[in-house]
Amino acid sequence: MNLAGFQIKSPLIALLAIVLSTGPAMMPAGSALEDGRIGVLYVGCVARSRPFWMMRSDPMFQITFVQATIRDFMAYGPMPAMTESDVHRMVRLYMPRNLDDLSNNYDVTVLFEANVHAVSPHIDKLARGTSERGLGMAMCGGWQSFGGAAGYSPWGETSVGKLLPTEDVIGIWDESDMQRLVIDEPGNELMSSIPWDPRDPALSGPIWHHNRVSLKQGATQLAHVVTGSGSKDPLMVTWRLPSDTRTFALTSESCRLVEIFGMRWEYAYDYASNLMIYLDDRPVPQDIALVHAARDEIFKTATRRSLLLALLEFCESFGANVNPITDKIDQVDAAAGEAVPQYLDLRFEDVLDTYDTVDELLESAELEAVKLKNRTLLWVYIIEWLAVTGTSMACGFILWSLMVRRRLYREVGTTALLRRDESP
């Protein structure tokens, strides 16, 4: 059995097939995807998209990344682009081709450090997707977002900018020290779904560097930042368009949630995930401890499964029979598949109960894989020992034959040196 294709194939593809077999009654009415997931189109800086990158392992989301920043970050991360022409090429390759392609595959658009000029051929399409087809939209802060900074162009006069709940302040990026978070609408379903703690070191300081904006009439400010100079600037702002679609402005770069500054906020992924649910106009889960535990189980299982497949591929490269263990992995996938419709239906207690069974099956497969690895390595060690020992003995015999027995030497009576000494 060749595990190469088996490893790179996402386990969620198989799991979601079970969801599709349950029929359309379980699917959220407004989902663009037939399996009920939330389709997310992420446009901008991929190198600093860690919370969104984690959505690849979350059964609730189907996410597509489009590298669209022309800052130096474009050269790093999972989709590097070394030149601006590379960025434009990636935009051409990965952006939805037309409005139907956009609305049939995505529910939410996220713009983070997306350059206006790089995205310009698609701006009107993205705007129409939100205003006409009901896609939620969020813009996150950065030098290339909102009013721009460091010479980058603003978004305010574009068709996308006109849908956002904020007015641009051109060219202002606030990097003052000692910025702190203040929640303005704790009763909002998005804000109440996260345990905001302004005393947490991960939620203060450089994480809240932000674009300066002002509120449009009718917008709701969910949170603001108090800067070191004492000014109070909008941080999280939302509103509903006449089409009843939600758009959201996050004026800081906190969608990357301080992974660059050496601290990690425990609820970073929960915030990004709940924001997508909020923008898709689904009920945002409020029991954060339960939701966090369920998501943690999903991520741990995906990681353990990936490591297990890597170990099996290693064993198979030495000729080991991995089929009994891959059969156990199929059982793990089937058990985890039962949790997918529960997760999409936000029944997180049922998800945790199901993952107790998944954990037991996965642990059994891991134990068998470790035993197989030990048997495989035992033969590797034996073969290596025989090879090294055999080589040493052969070299020793040759050395003994040449230097001790001198079997290849012929005795002579007089050497050339002696002949020269004896000459008159």
C-alpha positions in Angstrom: 0.0 0.0 0.0 1.3 3.4 -0.9 0.7 5.9 1.8 1.9 9.0 0.0 -1.5 10.0 -1.4 -3.2 8.7 1.7 -1.3 11.2 3.9 -1.8 14.4 2.0 -5.5 13.7 1.5 -7.5 15.6 4.1 -9.3 13.3 6.5 -12.2 15.8 6.5 -13.0 15.0 2.9 -14.0 11.5 4.0 -15.8 12.7 7.1 -17.8 15.3 5.2 -19.1 12.6 2.9 -21.0 11.2 5.9 -22.5 14.7 6.4 -23.7 14.8 2.8 -25.3 11.4 3.2 -27.5 12.7 6.1 -29.4 14.8 3.6 -30.1 18.5 3.2 -32.3 18.8 6.2 -29.2 19.3 8.4 -27.7 22.0 6.3 -27.9 25.6 7.3 -30.3 27.4 5.0 -27.9 30.2 3.9 -24.7 28.1 3.3 -23.1 28.4 -0.1 -21.6 24.9 0.3 -23.9 21.9 0.0 -22.3 20.2 3.0 -23.2 23.1 5.3 -19.8 24.4 6.0 -18.9 28.1 5.9 -16.9 29.0 2.8 -14.2 31.6 3.6 -12.2 33.6 1.0 -9.1 35.0 2.6 -7.4 37.7 0.6 -4.2 39.4 1.7 -1.2 38.5 3.8 -1.0 34.7 4.1 2.2 34.7 6.1 0.4 36.1 9.2 -2.9 34.3 8.9 -2.3 31.6 11.6 -5.9 31.6 13.1 -7.4 31.4 9.6 -4.8 28.8 8.5 -6.1 26.6 11.4 -9.5 26.6 9.7 -8.2 24.0 7.3 -8.6 21.4 10.0 -12.0 22.6 11.2 -15.0 20.8 9.8 -17.0 24.0 9.9 -15.0 25.8 7.3 -13.7 25.5 3.8 -11.1 28.2 3.3 -9.3 29.5 0.2 -6.2 31.7 0.5 -5.2 34.4 -2.0 -1.8 36.0 -1.5 -2.5 39.7 -2.2 -0.1 41.8 -0.1 2.9 43.6 -1.6 4.7 44.2 1.7 7.8 42.2 2.5 5.6 39.6 4.2 4.6 38.4 0.7 7.9 36.5 0.5 7.2 34.4 3.6 4.7 31.8 4.7 3.0 28.9 3.0 2.3 30.9 -0.3 5.5 32.9 -0.9 5.6 35.5 -3.7 9.1 36.9 -4.3 8.0 39.8 -6.6 5.0 41.9 -7.2 4.4 40.1 -10.4 4.2 36.9 -8.5 1.4 38.5 -6.3 -0.6 39.5 -9.3 -0.2 36.0 -10.8 -1.5 34.4 -7.5 -4.5 36.8 -7.5 -5.2 35.7 -11.1 -4.9 32.0 -10.2 -6.8 31.8 -7.0 -9.5 34.5 -7.1 -13.0 33.3 -8.1 -13.4 33.8 -11.8 -16.9 35.4 -11.7 -19.7 36.4 -9.4 -21.4 33.1 -9.5 -18.2 31.3 -8.7 -17.8 33.6 -5.7 -21.3 33.2 -4.4 -21.6 29.5 -5.0 -18.4 28.7 -3.0 -18.1 31.3 -0.3 -20.1 32.8 2.5 -17.5 35.3 4.0 -14.7 37.4 2.5 -11.8 38.4 4.7 -9.4 41.2 3.6 -6.2 41.5 5.6 -3.3 43.6 4.3 -4.7 43.2 0.8 -3.2 45.7 -1.6 -5.8 47.7 -3.5 -3.9 47.6 -6.8 -3.3 43.8 -6.5 -7.0 43.1 -6.0 -8.3 45.9 -8.3 -9.5 43.6 -11.1 -11.8 41.8 -8.5 -12.9 44.6 -6.2 -16.2 45.2 -7.8 -16.9 41.4 -7.9 -16.2 41.2 -4.2 -18.4 44.2 -3.5 -21.3 42.7 -5.5 -20.9 39.4 -3.7 -21.6 41.2 -0.4 -24.2 43.7 -1.6 -26.1 41.4 -4.0 -25.3 37.8 -3.0 -25.2 38.1 0.8 -21.5 37.3 1.5 -20.4 38.7 4.9 -17.2 40.8 4.7 -14.4 41.7 7.2 -11.5 44.0 6.7 -8.6 43.7 9.2 -6.1 46.5 9.8 -2.6 47.0 8.3 -0.6 49.4 6.2 -2.6 48.4 3.1 -6.0 48.3 4.7 -8.6 51.1 5.3 -6.9 54.5 4.7 -3.5 52.9 4.1 -0.1 54.0 5.6 3.5 54.2 4.5 2.4 55.3 1.0 0.0 52.5 0.3 -3.4 53.3 -1.3 -6.6 53.5 0.7 -9.8 51.4 0.2 -12.4 54.1 1.2 -13.3 55.2 -2.3 -13.5 51.7 -3.8 -16.8 49.7 -4.0 -15.6 47.5 -1.1 -14.7 50.5 1.1 -18.2 51.9 0.7 -19.6 48.7 2.2 -17.5 48.9 5.4 -18.9 50.5 8.5 -16.0 53.0 8.8 -14.7 56.0 7.1 -11.0 56.1 6.3 -8.5 58.5 7.9 -5.9 58.6 5.2 -2.4 57.5 6.0 -2.6 57.2 9.8 -1.2 54.1 11.4 -1.1 54.3 15.2 1.9 52.5 16.8 1.8 54.3 20.2 2.8 52.2 23.2 0.6 50.9 26.0 -2.6 50.5 24.0 -5.4 48.7 25.8 -8.7 47.2 24.8 -12.1 48.5 25.9 -15.3 46.5 25.1 -18.2 48.8 24.3 -20.9 46.3 23.5 -20.4 43.3 25.9 -24.0 42.1 25.1 -23.3 41.7 21.4 -23.4 38.0 20.5 -19.9 38.1 19.0 -18.3 39.9 22.0 -20.1 37.8 24.6 -18.9 34.6 23.0 -15.2 35.4 23.9 -13.8 35.8 27.5 -12.1 39.2 26.9 -9.6 40.0 29.7 -7.9 43.3 29.2 -5.4 42.3 31.9 -4.1 39.4 29.8 -0.6 40.4 28.6 -1.5 38.9 25.2 -4.3 41.5 24.8 -2.4 44.7 25.4 0.3 46.7 23.8 1.5 46.2 20.2 -1.3 43.9 19.2 -3.6 46.9 19.0 -1.5 49.0 16.6 -4.2 50.2 14.2 -5.5 52.3 11.4 -7.2 55.5 12.4 -10.9 55.5 11.2 -14.2 57.1 12.0 -17.6 55.6 12.2 -20.2 55.8 9.5 -23.7 56.8 10.6 -25.6 53.7 11.7 -22.5 51.6 12.5 -22.1 49.9 15.9 -18.8 50.2 17.7 -18.2 46.9 19.6 -14.8 47.9 21.0 -12.2 50.6 20.9 -8.5 51.1 22.0 -7.2 53.6 24.3 -3.7 54.7 23.1 -0.7 55.8 25.1 -1.6 59.4 24.3 -5.1 58.9 25.7 -7.0 59.0 22.4 -9.9 56.5 21.9 -10.0 55.0 18.5 -12.5 52.5 17.0 -11.2 48.9 17.0 -14.2 46.6 16.1 -17.1 48.1 14.2 -20.0 46.4 12.5 -23.3 47.1 10.7 -25.9 45.6 8.4 -26.3 46.7 4.8 -29.7 47.4 3.3 -29.5 43.8 2.0 -29.3 42.6 5.6 -25.7 41.4 5.1 -23.1 42.0 7.9 -19.8 43.7 7.3 -17.1 44.1 10.0 -14.1 46.3 10.5 -11.2 45.3 12.7 -8.8 48.2 12.5 -5.8 46.4 14.1 -3.7 43.5 12.9 -5.0 41.4 15.8 -6.4 38.8 13.4 -2.9 37.4 13.5 -3.1 37.6 17.3 0.5 38.4 18.4 2.2 35.3 17.1 5.1 37.6 16.0 5.4 39.1 19.5 6.1 35.8 21.3 2.8 35.5 23.1 -0.3 33.5 22.2 -3.8 34.2 23.3 -5.6 31.1 24.2 -8.8 32.1 22.5 -7.2 33.4 19.2 -8.8 30.8 17.1 -12.2 31.0 18.8 -12.3 34.7 18.0 -11.5 34.2 14.3 -13.9 31.3 14.0 -16.7 33.0 15.9 -16.2 36.1 13.7 -16.8 34.0 10.6 -19.9 32.5 12.1 -21.1 36.0 13.0 -20.6 37.3 9.5 -22.4 34.3 8.0 -25.3 35.4 10.3 -25.5 32.1 12.1 -26.0 31.9 15.9 -22.6 32.4 17.6 -22.0 29.7 20.3 -21.9 31.3 23.7 -20.5 28.5 26.0 -16.8 29.3 25.3 -15.4 26.5 27.6 -17.4 23.9 25.8 -16.8 25.2 22.3 -13.0 25.6 23.0 -12.8 22.1 24.3 -14.6 20.7 21.2 -12.3 22.6 18.8 -9.3 21.6 20.8 -10.2 17.9 20.4 -10.7 18.3 16.7 -7.3 20.0 16.2 -5.5 17.4 18.5 -7.0 14.5 16.6 -6.0 16.0 13.2 -2.5 16.5 14.4 -2.2 13.0 15.9 -3.6 11.5 12.8 -1.1 13.3 10.6 1.8 12.2 12.8 0.5 8.6 12.8 0.4 8.6 9.0 3.9 10.0 8.8 5.1 7.2 11.1 3.4 4.5 9.0 4.9 5.9 5.8 8.4 5.6 7.5 7.7 2.0 8.4 6.3 1.2 5.0 9.5 2.5 3.4 11.3 -0.4 5.1 8.8 -2.9 3.8 6.6 -3.2 6.9 3.0 -4.2 6.5 0.9 -1.2 7.6 -2.5 -2.4 6.3 -3.8 -3.5 9.7 -3.1 0.0 11.2 -4.6 1.9 8.2 -7.7 -0.2 8.8 -7.8 1.2 12.3 -7.4 4.7 10.9 -10.4 4.1 8.7 -12.3 3.3 11.9 -11.0 6.5 13.5 -12.2 8.5 10.5 -15.7 6.8 10.6 -16.0 7.6 14.3 -14.9 11.2 13.8 -17.3 11.5 10.9 -20.2 11.0 13.3 -19.1 14.2 15.1 -19.1 16.4 11.9 -22.9 16.8 11.7 -23.0 17.4 15.4 -20.3 20.1 15.1 -22.0 21.8 12.2 -25.2 21.8 14.2 -23.3 23.4 17.1 -24.1 20.4 19.4 -20.7 20.6 21.1 -21.5 18.3 24.1 -22.3 15.5 21.6 -19.1 16.3 19.8 -17.0 15.7 23.0 -18.8 12.5 23.7 -18.1 11.2 20.2 -14.5 12.2 20.4 -14.1 10.1 23.5 -14.6 7.1 21.2 -12.3 8.6 18.6 -9.6 9.1 21.2 -9.8 5.5 22.2 -9.6 4.2 18.6 -6.7 6.5 17.8 -4.8 5.6 20.9 -5.1 1.9 19.9 -3.8 2.7 16.4 -0.9 4.6 17.9 0.1 1.8 20.2 0.1 -0.6 17.2 2.1 1.8 15.2 4.7 2.1 17.9 5.0 -1.7 18.1 5.4 -1.8 14.3 8.0 0.9 14.4 10.0 -0.9 17.1 9.9 -4.2 15.0 10.9 -2.3 11.9 13.8 -0.5 13.7 14.9 -3.8 15.2 15.5 -5.3 11.8 17.1 -2.0 10.7 19.5 -2.2 13.6 20.3 -5.9 12.9 20.9 -5.2 9.2 23.1 -2.2 10.1 25.0 -4.3 12.7 25.6 -7.1 10.2 26.7 -4.6 7.5 29.1 -2.7 9.8 30.4 -5.9 11.4 30.9 -7.6 8.0 32.6 -4.6 6.6 34.9 -4.4 9.6 35.9 -8.0 9.4 36.6 -7.8 5.7 38.7 -4.7 6.2 40.5 -6.3 9.1 41.3 -9.5 7.1 42.6 -7.4 4.2 44.7 -5.3 6.5 46.1 -8.4 8.3 46.9 -10.1 5.0 48.7 -7.1 3.6 50.5 -5.7 6.6 51.1 -8.8 8.8 51.3 -11.8 6.5 52.5 -9.7 3.6 51.0 -12.1 1.1 51.4 -9.7 -1.7 55.1 -8.9 -1.0 58.0 -10.8 -2.7 61.4 -11.1 -0.8 64.4 -9.6 -2.6 68.1 -10.1 -1.8 69.3 -6.5 -2.4 67.3 -3.3 -2.5 68.1 -0.4 -4.8 69.2 1.7 -1.8 71.8 -1.0 -0.7 73.1 -1.2 -4.3 73.8 2.5 -4.3 75.5 2.3 -0.9 77.8 -0.6 -2.0 78.8 1.0 -5.3 82.5 2.3 -5.4 
